[in-house]
Amino acid sequence: MSRYASTSLAEETSQPSSLQLEAKALLDNEWWISYTSKFGDDIIIGVLDSGIWPESESFNDRNMPPVPQRWQGMCETGTEFNTSHCNKKLIGARKFSQGMKQYRLNISNTNDYDSPRDFLGHGTHTSSTAAGSRVQNANYFGYAEGTATGMAPSARLAMYKVGFYSKDIRVIDAVATDVLAGMDQAIEDGVDIMSLSLGFKETPFFKNPIAIGAFAALKKGIFVTCSAGNSGPHGYTMFNGAPWLTTVGAGTVDRELGARVTLGDGDITVTGISMYPENLFISRIPLYFGHGNRRKELCDWNSLDSKDVAGKFVFCDYDNESSVFRSEDIYAWVPNRGFAPIRDHDYLLTDYALVSGTSMSCPHTAGVAALLKATHRDWSSAAIRSAMMTTADVTDNANGRIIDMTTAVAGTPLDFGAGHLNPNKPWTLD
């Protein structure tokens, strides 16, 4: 029996347009993929994750047709979750915790729910990224205001909760039997797409529950996509490398959230990037940088003394060895998890958050796969994966070489894989 500790566990206002999914344009006298596919109409995406917050506006089912008759799933009752929380958008919700309990890992009563309900927000953001309904006037403290939408807003969602917060080890945890049970149930329920933003590190294919479950799904024609993890760039750091999986890394987006800080006596104003509202801090606040101590400069885990940094802005340097890619920022709904700490016990709250990592990249691919599946009903999961990979962009949006953010030099396929997903190109294939 295996388990994993979550790495980093959003619906977004930027990414669909940057992938050209929202542009109502003509290509060879045909509508682009979003319109041709009717935004993933009636494709069912099964998400295996930390649960879902059903009250989110991202999961409203306004104007959606009845649930497809082929659907065999159900909505389970559990802690603060019942059948009324499902609708024509969220058509199924189950939880799988038996293996975790047999492993004698106790689910926290204060930091999670023994039900499909999400506490962390990870499963909520992956679900809404893949197939969240359109939500107008979404913003993060005034930043990135616009209409939030999933990649396939007309697709259906089913949540299979396999990750729980353990009060024993104080992390989000899952065991192999629960993950495999969730995948088996998703196959039986009749999902078309599976999205798993989780992984088991350095596990042989024949022992890896995701690889095993995905192979069974593949035989049923189900497309399975998984996150590559947020480690690297060294060997044996990628999760979910089985060749029958569609494994997704992270890239960058074409948007920055600008902010300004005035230093000292007001003579110097620095422009940079921040997720805090620009007018939040109106008084002078000391700055802290752990100069001379590399661990403190990088703000490594447990490197900073709370007495040294209390009440100060903390500046952190960037270590090129810390990750394979610079993660992309995705705008998503999370259950009261969008907050900006100001000082002890004082927070600004918002219903949306910006979160980074391959966990966000994976449901993008699931949503695009739903669009392709809705357009090409006869395509197998292997055909969808092949179409995505063989039409991916291997140059950036300025037609230049894709840069490896860890080295700041031109990357190779070992850095960017097949390339950057371009969902409109595979749509044109016969």
N, C-alpha and C positions, 0 to 999 in steps of 0.2 A: 504494500500500500504506500502510495506516495502523496506528498502534499506540496503546495507551493505558497510562498509568501508573496502577496501582491507587490508589483513594482510601483507604478504610479497608478493608482487607479485614476460631447457637450451637446443640439440642434444649432445651427450656425448661420450667421448673417453674411459670411464671406465666401466660404469654400465652394458652394454650388456655382456661384458666378465665376469664381476664378477657374473652375473646371469647365466653364462655358455651358453649364447645364441650364441656366436661367435665361440665356440669350435667345429671344424669339426671332430666330433668323432662318434663312433658307440655305440649304446646302444641296446642290444638284437637284433643285426643285422638290426637295423633301424637307419636312420638319426635322429639327435636330432630335436627338434621342429622347429627351425628356417629354416632348410632345408626342412623338411617335409611340412611345411606350405608355402614354397616358400616366406618366409619373410612377410607373411600377404597379399599375392597377392590378389588384388581387393577387400579387405575388406575396408569399408568406415568408417573413424573415424570422428565424429563431435565434435569439440572442442568449448565450450562456454567460452569465455574469453575476453581479452582486445583487440582483433584484431590480425592481422598478418602482418609481413613485407615480402611481396612476393618476393622481390629481393634476399633474402637470398639463398645462394647456397644449403642450407638444403632442399629447395623446388624445386630443379631442377627435371625435368621429363625425363631425358635421359634414353632411352631404355625401357620406360614404355609403355605398350600396350594402346589402346584407352580407353576412359572413359567407365565404364560399362553402358550398355544401360538402366539398371533399374534406373539409377540416375535421379532424378527429380529436383535437385537443380539448382542454378544459381550463377553468379558472378555479384554483384551489382556495379553500378557506384556511386562514391561519391568523397569527398575531397581527391585529390591525389591518387585515386584508380579507375580503370576501368576494363572492361572485359578482356583486354589483360594481366592483372596480374595473371589470372588463367591459369592453364595448366593441364596436365594429372596427376600431383601430387596434386596440390591445385585445386580441381575440383569445389569448391564452396566457396563463401564468402558473407556474409550478415551482416548488422548491425541493432540493435534494440535499438532505443533511444527515441521512442515516449513517453513511460511512464516517463522517466527521465525528458523530456521537460514539460510534464503535471504536474510533481511534482515541476516545476519551478526551476530546477537545470540546469544551463547553462553549456554546454560543452565548455571547454577552447579552444580558437582559437590558442593559442600559445603552449599548452602542450598536445594537442590531435587532432584527426581528427574525424569529423562526417561522418565516412565511415568505412569500414572493416580494414583500415590500422591501425597498432599498433604503438603507440608512446612509451609506457612504456617498452615494450619488454616481458611482462609476457605471453601474448598469443602466442608470437613467440616461446618462449622457451618451453612452454608446448606442442605446436604442433610439434616442431622438436624432442622433447623427445619421443613422442608417435610414430611418423612415419617419422622422417626426413630422407632424402636421404643420402647416404654415401658421406662424404666430407673428402678428404685426406689432410694431413699436417695441421690440425687444432691445435691450441695451445693457451694458455693464457699467454702472455708475456714469452714464452718459456717453461712454465709448461705444463705437461699433453699432450705432443705432440703425435698425432696419427690420426687415422681415426675416425671422429665423425660420429655417426649414431644413428638413432632412434631405438626403440625397434622393430618396424615392418616397415622396410624401403621400402617395396613394397606396403604398404597400401596407400590408398588415404586419403586426408584431406579435410575437409570442416570447415571453420571458421564461427562462429556465435558470432559476437561482441556484448556483453551485458554490458561491463564495460567501463566507460568513466571517464576522469579526469574532475571534476567539478571545475570551477573557483570560485564558491560560497563557497564551503567548503574545497577546495584544497586537495582533496583525490580522488582516484579512487572510483567511486560510481556506483551502479546499483540499479534498483528498481525491485520489484517482477514481475510486469507485463512484463517488458522487458525480464527477464530471462525465464519466462514461455512461452512468445511468441517465444523466440529463441528455446526452447525445442520442442514446438509444430511444428515449421517449420522444425526442424531437423528430426522429426518423419515423416512428410509429404514428405520431400526430399528423404528419404530412407537410412539414415545412419544405420550402423550395430552396432556401438559403440558410446557412448557419454562419454565425459570426461569434468568434471566441477571442476576446481581448485578454487572454491569460495564457500561461504556459508552464511547462515542467522543464527545468534546466538540466541539460546534459543527460537526457534520458534516451536510451536506444529506441528506435522506432517500434520494435516488437514488444517493448514494455510501456511505451508512451500511450496513455489513454486517449489523448487527442488524435494521435496518428491512427490508432486502432479504430476509434469511433468514426473518424473521417473516411477511412477506407470503406467501412460499411455504408456510410452515407453516399459515397461516390457510386457504389454499385446500385443505389436507388435513384441516381440522377440528381443528387443534392449537391449544390455548390457550397464548399466550405472555405472560409477565409479566416486567418488567424494573425495576430500581431507577432512581430519579430522580436519584441522585447526592447528594452532601453539600455542594454549593456553594450560593451565593445570599446575600442575597435579590434580587440584581440580575438584569437581563435576560440571556437567553442562557446561563444557568447550569444549566439542567435537561438531564439526559441523557434519551435514549429518548423523544422527544416525538411519534413517529409515531402517528397516530390509530388505527391498527389494533393498537397495543400496549396492554397494561394496565400503566401506569406508576405506581409506588408510591413515595410519600414516607414519612417516618418520623413517628411520633407518640410519645406518652408512655404509660407504664403506671401502674397504681394501686399501686405498691409502691416503698418506699424502704428502703435498707439503713442503719440507724442505727448511729452510733458516737459515742463520747465521748472528748474530749481534756482533760486537766487541765493548766492553765497555771500557770506561775510557782511560787509556794510552796504551791499546792494550794487556794487560796481560790476559784479560778474554774474551773468545768468547763463546757466548751462541747459542746453536742450538735449533731451534724450528720450528714452522709452520707459513708460511706467504704466502699471495697471491701477494706480491710485488717481482719484479725481484731482485735477490740477490745483483747485482752490481749497483742497482739504486742509493743508497745513499753512496757516497764516502767521505763525510765530516762528522764532528762530529755534532750530533743533540741532544739537551737536551731531557731527558725522563721526563714524567709527570705521577704521580700516586696519586689519591686523598686520600692519607692515612689519616685515622681518620674520614673520612666522608663516611658512607656506600653508600650513593647515588652516590657520586663521584667515589668511588672505583668501583662501578658497571656501571659507565657511564650512569646512568639513564637519561631519557629524560629531557632536560633543567636543568641538574644538574651541568654542567661544564660552567665555565666562559670563553668566547672566549679569553679574555686577558691572562688568565692563561695558556691556551693550545696552543696558536698561535705559529706555527713553531716548535712544539715539537712532539715526539712520545708519544702517549697516551696509557697507559696500563690500561686494564679493567679487573676486577675480574669477576668470574662466579657465578651466583646465582642459586643454585639448584632448587629454586622454580620458575624459569623464564620460563621453558617450560617442556613439557612432555618428549620429546625425544631430544637427540642431533641430529640436522638435518643433512641430508646427503648432500654432495657437488656434484652438478651435473654440467657438463660442457655443455654449450649451446650457440647457436647463439642468439644474441639480437641486435636490430638495433642501432648501435653506442652506446650501453649501457655498453660495456665492457671497463671500464676505471679505472685508478688508480690515485687518486688525489695526487699530489706532494706538491703543495702549492697553494695559491689563484690564480685562473684562469689559472692553469698550470696542464695539465693532460696527461697521456699516454693513447692512444686509441687502442682498439683491437676489432675485430668483434665477439669475443667469450667471455663468462663470466662464472664464477663459482657462482651459486646461490643455496640457501638452503631452505628447508621447505617441508611441505606436498604437496604444489603446484607442486613440482617436482615428488613426489612419485606417485601421482594420474595418470599422463600420462604414467608412467611405466606400471601400471596395464592395462590401455587402450591398450597399444601396445601389451602386452602379451595376453590380451583377443582377439586381432585381430589375433595373431598367432594361438590360440586355435580354434577360429571360422573358420579360413581358413583350419585347419586340420580336424575339426569335424563339418562339415556343418549342421549336424542334431542336434547339441547340442543347448538347450535353454540358455537364459541368466542366468537362475537359475542354470543350470547344470555347466556352466562355472564358476560361482561364487563358487559353492560347490566344484568343482574340485580344484580350487585355494586354498580354505581355508582348506580343509581336507588333502592336501598334503604339506602345508606350513611347513617350518623348524622351530622347536621349540628349536633348539640348535644353537649355533653360528658356524662360519667356523672352529673352533678348537674343535668342538663337545662338547663345554661346555655350561653352562647355559647362556641364553641371559641376559645381564645386563641392569637394568634400569639406564639410565644415570643420572637421577635426584637424585638417592639415592646411586648409585654405588654398589647395591646389586642385587642378582638374581631377575629377574622380574617374574611376573605372567601373566596369560592371560589378566588381567585387565590393564597390561602395554603394552604387545606386541600383543594383540588380538589373531588371529589364528596363528600368527607366521610370519616368513620372507618368502616372495614369492619365490618359486622355480619353474620356468615355465616348466622345463623338466619333473617333476613328474606328473602333471595332463595330460600331453601328452600321458603317458603310459596307462592311464585308458581307458577302453572300453566304 
